Amino acid sequence: MLQTLLAFIVTLGVLVTVHEFGHYWVARRCGVKVLTFSIGFGKPLLRWQRGEVSWQLAAIPLGGFVRMLDERESPVDPADVSRAFNRQTPIKKILIVAAGPVANLLLAMLLYAGLFSYGVDAIRPVAGQVAPASMAERAGFRAGDLITAINDRPVASWDEAFVALLDGAGDAALVQLAVQTASGRHETRLLPLGELGRSVYEPRLLIRLGLTPYPLTTAIARVEPGGAAAKAGLLAGDIVVSLNGKPLAQWADLQAALQSGAVPMSLAVRRGDHVRQLTVTPAPVEVNGKVIGRLGLEPAIDKALWQSYQTRLQYPPLQALSASLKKIGIQTRLTLVMFGRMIVGKASLDQVSGPITIATYAGESARLGLSSYIEYLALISLSLAVLNLLPVPLLDGGHLLYHGVELLTGRPVSPQVEAIGQRIGLTLLLALMALALFNDIHRLFLG
């Protein structure tokens, strides 16, 4: 818990500082007087004066701000009028406002480039298991198949494959995958992702397809306290040997059975030298209008096979920078596509995350090591940049829209229009925050 909290504070602290420093640095270069540089909102916990600028750390670490001299906010000394933000040309205003998101983009680019140059541990996109009667099996996938390209885009890891699948789903209902089978043959698989509808954009996409990235065994690694499996008497270390009287060859067969919903199932499990017969009734869970079963189990991974799936991606500096820019381009496009599809109802709003989820993933990435945390930091920095550039009043993108209008018309947007825009922007942001918090709480307590 403490590590999660610290990782969350460090993450927000770094991202907010970089973002606000972008505004600050360009404002100073444009001759604008900066009054306050604040990390956090609310009552200042720590404040010091350096030159003309008051620097402070405030109580609520969910953002920050750079306050500049502005005649619209308070009277300005005649000697400083030329240094007021509102007196600057539209081009300078645009540069100052855009500098925050650009700083976050640059941070993401440098972090990704550094990771690619140092080397990133990754998992080769091998199908560990394929669920019976799943979309993947119908497309011809078999355990051991290695995905080499998606829609003619080479992929070297499951991370790249997952992003390419989502990106491809935004363009067409049918996605083409180049595959090398376990025997070395090169074949093509076609996945009709259009059949999944909105669920194509869920984090559990691979499970929906019937693909398991990990080589799973039928041994149980973890039993969720209070879950259906725990109530039936299953324990960590048990090995499931049969399902409803039939030998269980792979964990994917059990996952397939759960698609039938909360139907009682008979499991034979080996515990030590004995085999026990247990009956378990899965908990009903609704996913996209369909009720499936949930046991509350985590299977163990075949560690020997898992080692063969691991790889390391490492590039020379220039190639690392190129790979970084490519990754940023793909993720930015994917973010905008998913955002647009949420607006028109083609992607679920369940994917919107708030501070609790961000804190959870920050803590998890920190526990996985420095490389994982840096990659997570780069992703959140990129997301912050894209979000801030959306043309919504109160965000940087909204201000850029106003200054763009001023550049085209030769006069600033009227205070009345700004006031209306602020009310609309505030309403939208509050609704988004409420949705994100609701999703966070739902994930926290209901999974």
Secondary structure as the mmCIF struct_conf table of DSSP 4:
data_model
#
loop_
_struct_conf.conf_type_id
_struct_conf.id
_struct_conf.beg_label_comp_id
_struct_conf.beg_label_asym_id
_struct_conf.beg_label_seq_id
_struct_conf.end_label_comp_id
_struct_conf.end_label_asym_id
_struct_conf.end_label_seq_id
HELX_RH_AL_P HELX_RH_AL_P1 LEU A 2 ARG A 29
TURN_TY1_P TURN_TY1_P1 CYS A 30 GLY A 31
HELX_LH_PP_P HELX_LH_PP_P1 VAL A 32 LYS A 33
STRN STRN1 VAL A 34 ARG A 50
TURN_TY1_P TURN_TY1_P2 GLY A 51 GLU A 52
STRN STRN2 VAL A 53 MET A 68
TURN_TY1_P TURN_TY1_P3 GLU A 71 GLU A 73
BEND BEND1 SER A 74 SER A 74
HELX_RH_3T_P HELX_RH_3T_P1 PRO A 78 ARG A 83
BEND BEND2 ALA A 84 ALA A 84
HELX_RH_3T_P HELX_RH_3T_P2 PHE A 85 ARG A 87
BEND BEND3 GLN A 88 GLN A 88
HELX_RH_AL_P HELX_RH_AL_P2 PRO A 90 TYR A 118
STRN STRN3 VAL A 120 ILE A 123
STRN STRN4 VAL A 126 VAL A 126
BEND BEND4 GLY A 128 GLY A 128
STRN STRN5 GLN A 129 VAL A 130
TURN_TY1_P TURN_TY1_P4 PRO A 132 ALA A 133
BEND BEND5 SER A 134 SER A 134
HELX_RH_AL_P HELX_RH_AL_P3 MET A 135 ARG A 138
TURN_TY1_P TURN_TY1_P5 ALA A 139 GLY A 140
TURN_TY1_P TURN_TY1_P6 ALA A 143 GLY A 144
STRN STRN6 LEU A 146 ILE A 150
TURN_TY1_P TURN_TY1_P7 ASN A 151 ASP A 152
STRN STRN7 ARG A 153 PRO A 154
BEND BEND6 SER A 157 SER A 157
HELX_RH_AL_P HELX_RH_AL_P4 TRP A 158 ALA A 169
TURN_TY1_P TURN_TY1_P8 GLY A 170 ASP A 171
BEND BEND7 ALA A 173 LEU A 174
STRN STRN8 VAL A 175 GLN A 180
TURN_TY1_P TURN_TY1_P9 ALA A 182 SER A 183
BEND BEND8 GLY A 184 GLY A 184
STRN STRN9 HIS A 186 LEU A 191
HELX_RH_3T_P HELX_RH_3T_P3 LEU A 193 TYR A 201
BEND BEND9 GLU A 202 GLU A 202
TURN_TY1_P TURN_TY1_P10 PRO A 203 ARG A 204
HELX_RH_AL_P HELX_RH_AL_P5 LEU A 205 LEU A 209
TURN_TY1_P TURN_TY1_P11 GLY A 210 GLY A 210
STRN STRN10 LEU A 211 THR A 212
BEND BEND10 PRO A 213 TYR A 214
STRN STRN11 LEU A 216 VAL A 223
TURN_TY1_P TURN_TY1_P12 PRO A 225 GLY A 226
BEND BEND11 GLY A 227 GLY A 227
HELX_RH_AL_P HELX_RH_AL_P6 ALA A 228 ALA A 232
TURN_TY1_P TURN_TY1_P13 GLY A 233 GLY A 233
TURN_TY1_P TURN_TY1_P14 ALA A 236 GLY A 237
STRN STRN12 ILE A 239 LEU A 243
TURN_TY1_P TURN_TY1_P15 ASN A 244 GLY A 245
STRN STRN13 LYS A 246 PRO A 247
HELX_RH_AL_P HELX_RH_AL_P7 TRP A 251 ALA A 257
HELX_RH_3T_P HELX_RH_3T_P4 LEU A 258 SER A 260
BEND BEND12 ALA A 262 ALA A 262
STRN STRN14 MET A 265 ARG A 271
TURN_TY1_P TURN_TY1_P16 GLY A 272 ASP A 273
STRN STRN15 HIS A 274 VAL A 280
HELX_LH_PP_P HELX_LH_PP_P2 PRO A 282 PRO A 282
STRN STRN16 ALA A 283 VAL A 287
TURN_TY1_P TURN_TY1_P17 ASN A 288 GLY A 289
STRN STRN17 LYS A 290 ARG A 294
STRN STRN18 LEU A 297 ILE A 301
HELX_RH_AL_P HELX_RH_AL_P8 LYS A 303 TYR A 309
STRN STRN19 GLN A 310 LEU A 313
HELX_RH_AL_P HELX_RH_AL_P9 PRO A 317 ILE A 343
TURN_TY1_P TURN_TY1_P18 VAL A 344 GLY A 345
BEND BEND13 LYS A 346 ALA A 347
HELX_RH_3T_P HELX_RH_3T_P5 LEU A 349 GLN A 351
HELX_RH_AL_P HELX_RH_AL_P10 PRO A 355 LEU A 368
HELX_RH_AL_P HELX_RH_AL_P11 LEU A 370 ASN A 388
TURN_TY1_P TURN_TY1_P19 LEU A 389 LEU A 389
BEND BEND14 LEU A 390 PRO A 391
TURN_TY1_P TURN_TY1_P20 PRO A 393 LEU A 394
BEND BEND15 LEU A 395 LEU A 395
HELX_RH_AL_P HELX_RH_AL_P12 ASP A 396 THR A 409
BEND BEND16 GLY A 410 ARG A 411
HELX_LH_PP_P HELX_LH_PP_P3 PRO A 412 SER A 414
HELX_RH_AL_P HELX_RH_AL_P13 PRO A 415 LEU A 446
#
